[in-house]
Amino acid sequence: ERLYQYAEKWFWLGRPVDPKAKKPISRAEHYARLEKSAKKHGVEFKTDVDYRLPEFPKETGYLWQMFHDLRHACGDDLTPVQMQAFFSLLGVEPAPFEVETIQQLIQIMRSE
């Protein structure tokens, strides 16, 4: 559950504020700039948006890394066949819950 919450926020922050902008910036960069500007002008930055990542769930961090390794190798259009081939090449036999977790991370990545 904590890994999913982390992933949702991580992907949300990585998406552009305005995808149609000439030079789109991520939400993370947008809020960092606003915070920096407020600090520069001596004012407190306030927003109703929770733009900080939750604490990284270290106990499932290896699944997050495995997911990113898979994305790096296969791209964002991941299929079950690609996952199976990836694990086969590595000589890894993931447990069913690990495959389910990675599939859920793929769904989170594709959402919104």
C-alpha positions in Angstrom: 0.0 0.0 0.0 2.8 2.5 0.9 4.6 1.7 -2.3 1.5 2.4 -4.3 1.0 5.7 -2.6 4.6 6.6 -3.2 4.3 5.6 -6.9 1.1 7.6 -7.4 2.7 10.8 -6.0 6.0 10.1 -7.9 4.2 9.8 -11.2 1.9 12.8 -10.5 4.9 15.0 -9.7 6.7 13.9 -12.8 3.8 14.9 -15.1 4.0 18.4 -16.7 2.0 21.3 -15.3 1.0 22.3 -18.9 1.8 19.6 -21.5 1.1 22.1 -24.3 3.6 24.6 -23.0 6.6 25.4 -25.2 8.9 24.1 -22.5 6.8 22.0 -20.2 8.0 21.6 -16.7 7.1 18.9 -14.2 4.8 19.5 -11.3 7.8 18.9 -9.0 9.8 21.5 -10.7 6.9 23.9 -10.7 6.4 23.7 -7.0 10.1 23.8 -6.3 10.3 27.1 -8.3 7.3 28.5 -6.4 8.9 27.6 -3.1 12.3 29.1 -4.1 10.7 32.3 -5.3 8.7 32.7 -2.1 11.8 32.1 0.0 13.7 34.6 -2.1 11.0 37.2 -1.4 10.9 36.4 2.3 7.4 35.0 2.3 6.1 31.6 3.3 5.0 29.4 0.4 1.5 28.1 1.0 -0.6 25.8 -1.1 -3.4 23.3 -0.7 -1.5 20.9 -2.9 0.5 18.2 -1.2 3.5 18.2 -3.5 6.0 16.3 -1.4 6.8 12.6 -1.8 5.8 10.4 1.1 8.6 8.5 2.8 10.1 5.9 0.6 8.9 2.4 1.6 12.3 0.7 2.0 10.8 -2.7 2.7 9.4 -2.8 -0.9 12.1 -0.7 -2.5 13.5 -3.7 -4.4 10.2 -3.9 -6.2 10.3 -0.2 -7.1 13.8 -0.8 -8.5 12.8 -3.9 -10.4 9.9 -1.9 -11.9 12.3 0.8 -13.1 14.7 -1.7 -14.4 11.9 -3.3 -16.4 10.8 0.1 -17.7 14.3 1.0 -18.7 14.7 -2.3 -20.6 11.3 -2.5 -22.2 9.9 1.1 -22.2 6.5 2.2 -20.8 4.4 -0.1 -23.0 5.1 -3.1 -20.8 3.3 -6.3 -21.5 3.1 -9.6 -19.5 5.2 -11.2 -22.2 7.9 -8.6 -21.9 7.9 -9.0 -18.2 8.3 -12.7 -18.5 11.2 -12.3 -21.0 12.9 -9.8 -18.8 12.8 -12.0 -15.7 13.8 -15.0 -17.8 16.9 -13.2 -19.1 17.9 -12.3 -15.6 17.3 -15.8 -14.3 14.8 -14.4 -11.8 11.5 -16.2 -10.8 9.5 -13.5 -9.1 6.8 -14.6 -6.6 3.2 -14.0 -7.7 2.8 -11.1 -5.3 5.9 -9.4 -6.8 4.5 -9.7 -10.3 1.1 -8.4 -9.1 2.9 -5.4 -7.4 4.8 -4.6 -10.6 1.6 -4.9 -12.6 -0.1 -2.5 -10.2 2.8 -0.1 -10.6 2.3 -0.2 -14.4 -1.4 0.6 -13.9 -0.5 3.6 -11.7 2.1 4.8 -14.2 -0.6 4.7 -17.0 -3.3 6.3 -15.0 -4.4 10.0 -15.1 
